[in-house]
Amino acid sequence: MKREDIRLKPREEKEKVYLKIDTLFQLGIEVSIKEHKSGFPAVTVDCGDVHILTDILSLEQWWAKKKQIEWR
């Protein structure tokens, strides 16, 4: 499977992809996150038609920001 490598993309572009994945997850589509063979911090994320290679650090930052907004 070919994954889009978004590791070097700007934060805003990554966040759009993360939001799409979250939307699919909310619709009941399974999300798979696995460590990439290149090692930390690279991870693969698969959800529906979204298949990406990203870094776990930006993904965790986005998740923390999302949760903080939801708790307000």
N, C-alpha and C positions, 0 to 999 in steps of 0.2 A: 504494500500500500504506500502510495506517495503522500507524504505529509508536507504541508507548507511550513517552512522555517520562519518563524516570526521573532526569533530571539533578538535580532538587531533592529527591529522596527520600532518606531516611536511609541511611547507609552499609550498615547491616544488610540493608535491603531490596534495595539494589543488589547486594550480595554474593550474595543468594539467586538473583537473576536470572543473575548471572555464573556461579554454580555450575551452574545448569540448562543454560546454554549449553555449559559445559565438559563436562558429562555427555553432552550430545547429540554434541559433537565426538568424545568418546572412543568413541561408538557408530558413528562414521564419517560423521556428517552434516556437510556443508560449512558453514563459518562465513565470512561476508562482512562486512568492516569497511571503511567508507568515511567520508571526511571529509564532514560535513554542510555544506550550502550556506551555513549561518550562519557557518561558519568555526571555527577553533581555539577551544576544545578539543572542540567537539561532533563526535560520530561516530555513524553508524548501524551497528547490528549486526543481522544477519539469520542465523538458524540454525533450520532446521526451522520450527516454529510460533512461534518467538520473533522478534519484530521490535521493536527498541528504539532510542531516541535517548538517548544517554548522553554522559558526558564521558570523554575518553581518560585523563585524569589519575587518576580513581578506578579505572578499569579496569586501568591499569598498576600502581597500588598493590596492587590485589587480586591481580594476576598475580604480582608480586614476593613478596607474602606467601605465596601458594600454593606457589611454587617453594622458598621458604625452608623451609617445613614439609616438603615432599617430600624435601629434601636432609638432613633430620635423621635 
